[in-house]
Amino acid sequence: MHPTQNPVSPATEPTIADTLRRAALYLIRHGWTRDNHYANPAAPVILQTSGIFPPADVVGALVLAVTGRTLIPAEVHAEAGPDAHRELAAAITYLVDWLGLEDRPGLDDRRALADWNDSPWQDQAHVVDGLLCAAADADGTLYRPDLHRPYAADFAALGLKAGAR
């Protein structure tokens, strides 16, 4: 846009729902992992699915949704600034509360969310479904995987069904 043009609307800050949906889309498109924020880059090349966009856990996907980079959460403030840090913290806090993980003594929200991600019963479809259900709750929309655009083809590939929680 040319500097003398008047913007059509003022710039808006991303909402918690936007951040949660971007994280879910990242997991759908690039894969999910557990036991680390990002898939092991030291794995043999033949075993890596992608070098540029590694599979991520739920916390790693939230960091990527906020910053667009594979940072560890502790680096977000220094590398991406205080606004990105606030956006990440708000999304993590909301998701932890929505999942009912906030009453775990001795664990901070990031650790509680990482433990939820790393649970043996966890899988990619369940994590994505949790992110999108929380996003729908955050902005008061209805969430149905089979109707939710632009994810319908991605949901079909993951085998997600409407109301599959």
N, C-alpha and C positions, 0 to 999 in steps of 0.2 A: 504494500500500500504506500502510496506517495505521502510524504509527511504533511502535505497541506490538505489532504482529504480528511473529511470528518468520518470517524468510525460509525458504522450503522448502530452498534450497541456497545455498551461499556464492556471491558474485559471482565470475565467472571472467574472466580476461584473454583477449582474442582471440588465437588462435594465428596463426602465419604462414600456415597454410593458409586460415584464415578471411579474412585480409586479401587474399590472392591471389584467392580466390573472389569476394569483394565487388568487387574491381577488375575481374575478368572480367565480372561481371554488369553493372557500370556501362557497360563498353564495348559489351556486347550491347544494352543498352536505350537508350543515348544516343549511341552512335557512336564512331568512332575517327578520329584525325587524326595527321598527322606534321608534323615541323618546328616544333612548338611544343607546350607542355604542354596547351593548350586551343585549340579552334578560335578563329579571329580574331573577336573581338566587334565589330571595326570594319567587318566585311563588311556589304554592303547587307542590309537586313532580309529581303529576298526570298530571299537566298541562305543565311540562317541557318536551321538545322533546329530550334534551340531556344535561347532566351536564358537560361533558368534553369539548364538542365543541358547545357552545351556538350559536343560531342564532345571526347575527350581522348586523349592518347597514353598509353603504358603507365605512365610516371612520374606523369602527371597523374591517371590512374585510381587509382593506388596512394595518392596524396595524398588524393583524394576518398574512397577507401575508409577511410582512417584518420581524416580530420578532418571529412568531410562538406562541405567548402568548397573553392572553387577557389583554393587558395594555391599559390605557387611553393614548391618543396621547401625553399628556404633560410628561408622564413617559418614553417615548421611549428613549430619550437621556440618561437619568440616568440609566435605566435598561438594555438597549440593545446596547448602545454606539453611538458615533457620525456617524458612517457609516449607521447604521439603521435609524437614525434620518434624515440624508440627503436623503436616498432612499425614506422614507415616504414623506418627504416634496416635493421631485421632483415629485412623483406620484400624490400627492394631487394637486400640482400646475398645472401639465399637464392636469389632469382630469377637474379641475375647468375651465381652459382656453378652453379645448375642448368642454365643455358643454355650454360655453358662460356665465359663472357665475361671471367672474372677474370684471365686471363693477357695482357691488353692493356696494354703498358707506357705509362705517362704518362696513363692515363685513370682517373678515379675511377669507382666503381660506377654512380652516377647517369648520368654521361656515356656510359659503355659501354652502359647499358640504353637511353638515348635514341638512341644511334647504331644499335643493333639495331632499335629501333622505326622509325627513319627510313630504313632500308635500302630501296633501290628495289624489291626483290623482296617486301617485307613487305606483308601485308594484314590486315584486321581478323580474319578467321577464324584466321589463323596466330597472331596475338598472343593472342587469347582461348584458343586451344588450348594455347599455351605456358604461360599463367597457370594454367589448370586442370590441366594435366599436372604442373606444379611443385607445385601445391596437393595433388594426390593423392600425390605423392612425399613431401611434407612430413608428411602425417598417415598415410601407409601405406595409403591406400584405392585401389581400382581405379577408373580413369577411363575411361568409355565415354560419349561424347556422346549417343548415342541412348538411353541408359538413365539418365543422370545427371539426377535431378530436383532443382530445379524448372526446369532449363534446357532440357528437351527441345523445347518449342515454339520457344524462342529459337534453338536449334541448327538446327532445321529451316528457320527463316527465313534463317539465315546460310548454309545449305547445308553445314554441318559434318557429316562422316561419322565413324563410329567409327574410331579409329586414324589419322585423317587428319593426319599430321604430316610 
